[in-house]
Amino acid sequence: MSPELAVGVKRSLELLLLPPAGPLWLVLLGLWVGRTRAATGRAIAVLGVVLALALSTQGVGRRLVAPLEREAGPALDEAALRALMARSDAPQAIVILGGGLRSDRHERPHRYRPHPRTTERMLYGAWAARVTGLPVLVSGGVPRGAEISEAALMKRSLETQLSTRVRWVEDRSLDTADNARASADLLLADKRRRVLLVTHAVHMVRARAAFEQAGLEAVAAPTGFLGAPVHSDWLEWLPSADGAATCWLALHEIGGRLWYRLRGLNRP
């Protein structure tokens, strides 16, 4: 199976199994079972509806994300970054992982733009580069159906909008494991092994394991924390688009960690 096809299969499974589709399969199963066993069918269908509602709330999403983010460690402030740079084993480069792109022919001045997740990572990575003075690598290939790589978009945005020079552009990767392998090829060739890895906190543990599997020493620089609410009240238990997105990210990461562990890419 080609890498492109493998990524397409994984993406299809995500869309079919994760919310919102996943719980709806239970509802359909309940309706089918209910033709012969009414009580059992109703119970399965109700479970599907309850899951669909629960997995679209911020309350559930934050509680799924929080333990994943705690494993990533704290965000690094300026003092922490300067302390890292003062060590004998200081990082030698910053790696910013892509988080997707958006495309709309109506957009100006460019049709393609970084996804908001990518933008969050770029903002933190650019700030870390200013504090540390480290050179920057951006990593992200060409998504299915796109005409430009995530890395090329990140380089353009970092250099033209955030005044941050990009030294390396890794534009061949299709997933996190690819990010790691292709980035390692570029960095190790330049004798740089220890890197400051920038990605979302929920994604950090899996990303760091992949980079270390590829032969790099990754120092976690997590951003985009979602597990700590700005405020908490009864509204976080009502369905919302933000709640559904947070739940999806958490379940996507849990599934990704399981997949990597099965493939031997995650350490215990």
Buried (B, 14 or more C-beta within 10 A) or exposed (E): EEEEEEBBEBEEEBEEEBBEEBBBEBBEBBBEBBEEEEEEBBBBBEBBBEBBBBBBBBBBBBBBBBEBBEBBBEBBEEEEBEEBBEEEEBBBBBBBBBBBBBBEEEEEEEBBBBBEBBBBBBBBBBBBBBBBEBBBBBBBBBBEEBEBBBBBBBBBBBBEEBEBEBBBBBBBBBBBBBBBBBBBBBBEEEEBBBBBBBBBBBBBBBBBBBBBBBEBBBBBBBBBBBBEEEEEEEEBBEEBEEBBBBBBBBBBBBBBBEBBBEEEBBEE
